[in-house]
């Protein structure tokens, strides 16, 4: 593998040693692996990397039914923040944020992590009270988050309309300066390259169609569209496919899948310095390094795997954006797409062992999975390697839906995460 | 936008008149105090979440304000049929016929 550095860049730029080589191999599946990870998104590829790096487990395959990073990793709006209310959530997402800060160096791949600040707008007295409660809770947990007045919010994000005549006037905002965005494809590619360099096989176009179990109940392999592959352990990290793959092992989950749409505008000059979220008008926006405004909204009301959605939700989102940022009213929208998000009843993920020995689940991330990518990958690798959860993901069990010990971010998250 | 046939109003109307209400045919426990934790979990939280034919409830909130059931394909989003709330789950044969009728 070529190590990326300024000297490699210069050598390649002057053409001294020809073309850039392929960054990771496309191997044929082996007969058996120590660990099979189902789903080659950021979470699954990252888990393969941390299994090798931190636990010395290198006989690993990442199976992907489509193409690498083609699911929710490539379909989200790349927002990263950790200002969640509950202790369990703040700890989980801040663990991820800490890993984001060193990720490009760690995997020698520029994921373009940009801590430009995530600002969450408050439009009502209730919003203000809730956000201030979040800020106090975050401070107690050592998570950076601060309150801005409407004028301070306008100074931080000049295109923002703070007129009191707006349908939902801005009364203030919560700002997490450590939050920001990253390049989603680079996250998948960087982890794929780093995992492959440490021995993991990444196998695309290989849909898992069944999970085979030994007579003692343990998993022993997966049936796939490319034949049977043996495995001592199986980690399911398949986002929208998670509940379907778990069903193959006879485990029913509390996960339901909904469409979530996003869109980008034509590219413009740098005009938007941060990320802005608004729960009340239900929209979020940032500007990519290409210059496109990246805009997303909430999930659709009905369950679906269609990876698309109705235009009326897009219209709702765009009208909210135009209300908050009148300067963008004349922009044309360029592309629009949908993803399928796997939602749990308490809107918190599951990173856990399952009732089936040797089978692990990382799923139910709903609309908030991208920001957690390095953290989820790191914790999944730990859970698989040690056959027990890390203290950070110990509360994120499947059993919590039986015991009632929920992590109820459905009510607590300041926005659709 | 989905077009949804309300079996009470007997009209096909736009999705924005309706509110989704989750998986259908989940029976409320007859004797709640007798339920185990596992049975509560199953009733409250565990869902089929199929990729394909799904039985689901819809609420005609801006119309007749009544709940009804629907069979919809969760990949194509096409409705196979809708029926009133107290009617039993359609048989596989009825669903197959509805598919062929589309």
Interface residues (C-beta under 8 A of the other chain):
Chain A: X243 X244 X252 X253 X254 X255 X256 X257 X301 X302 X303 X304 X305 X306 X310 X311 X312 X345 X401 X402 X403 X404
Chain B: X1 X2 X15 X16 X19 X20 X22 X37 X38 X40 X41 X42 X44 X45 X46 X47 X48 X49 X51 X54 X56 X72 X74 X75 X76 X77
